[in-house]
Amino acid sequence: MQKIRAVFFDLDNTLIDFMQMKEESCRAATQAMIGAGLKMDQKEAFCKLVETCYKLGLESDFACTQFLKENNKFDPKILAAAINKYQETKADYVKPYQNVKSV
């Protein structure tokens, strides 16, 4: 009998709630951009950022950059605030669903 050598599985929406993580990270990023000087309504900015994420692919590393460029608001300071807050928030939400057993 052969031993099991590896097990592969998908994290996103299988073991963790990827969509909640994405939404909360985008919400935090838009708030950080506004705090860093972005002149845009928070709800509008959030909706446009999420739209950009869907357009580029949910796991794109360039959504914040593209969002700012498409809205003629690119500023390295605003981008840095968005990326830092996005990553910080993402780390808070990358946790297993309640019924996932530890391995």
N, C-alpha and C positions, 0 to 999 in steps of 0.2 A: 504494500500500500504506500502510495506516494504522500509525502507531507505537503501541506498547503504552504507555499512559499511567499505568496503575496495576495492581498485583497485590495481591489480598487473600487472606489465609490465616488459619487458626485456629492460635494458639499452643498452647493447652491440649491436651496429649496428642497433638499433631501434631508440633510442633517441640520442645516441652519436656515433661518428665514432671510434669504438674500434680498428679497424685495423690501422688507422692512428696513434692513441695513442700508439699502440704496436710497430709500426715501428719506430716512433720518439723516444720512450723510449729506445728501443734496440740500436738505432744509438747513442744516448747520452751515454748509458751505455758503449758501446764499446770505445767511445772516452775517457770516464773517466778512463776505465781500461788501455788504452794505456798511458794516462797521469800519471797514478799511477805506470807504469813500465811494463805493458804487452808488450812483444816483439812479435808483430804480426801485419801484414798489417791490416789497419782499415776495408777495404772492406771485406777481408777474415774473420776477427773477426765478423763483422756484420752478414755476411751470415751464419757462423757457429752458432752464438747465436740464430738467427731466426730459423735455422734448429732444434736446441735443444728445442726451445720453442714449435715448432710444435710436436716434438717427445714426450715431457713431458706433453703437453696440454698447450694451450695458456695462461691459467691463473695460471700456476704453479709458486710457490714461489721459486723453486729450479733451475731455468734455468741457472742463472749466475754461481751458484756453480757447476752444472753439466758441463757446458761449459768449465769452467776452469779445472776441474778434467779430462775431456775427452781429453783435449789438453795438459795435464801435465804442467799446468801453475798456479795451485792453490796457492794463496797467500792471506791471510786474508785482507791485505791492498788493494789489487786490487779488491777483492770481495766487500769490504766496499765502495770503490769508485763507483763501478758499481751499487750497490743497492741504494746508496744515490742519484746518478744522475738519475737512472731509476725512482725512486719515485718522485723526483722533477719534472722531465719532464712529467711523467704521470699526475700529478696534473694540469699541464698547458694544457693538451689535453682532460681532462674529462670535456667537456662542450657540451651542446646540439647542434644538427644540427641547422642550420640557421632558419628553419621554425617551430621549436618546440615551442609551446606556453607554457608559464610559468603557473604552477598550484600552 
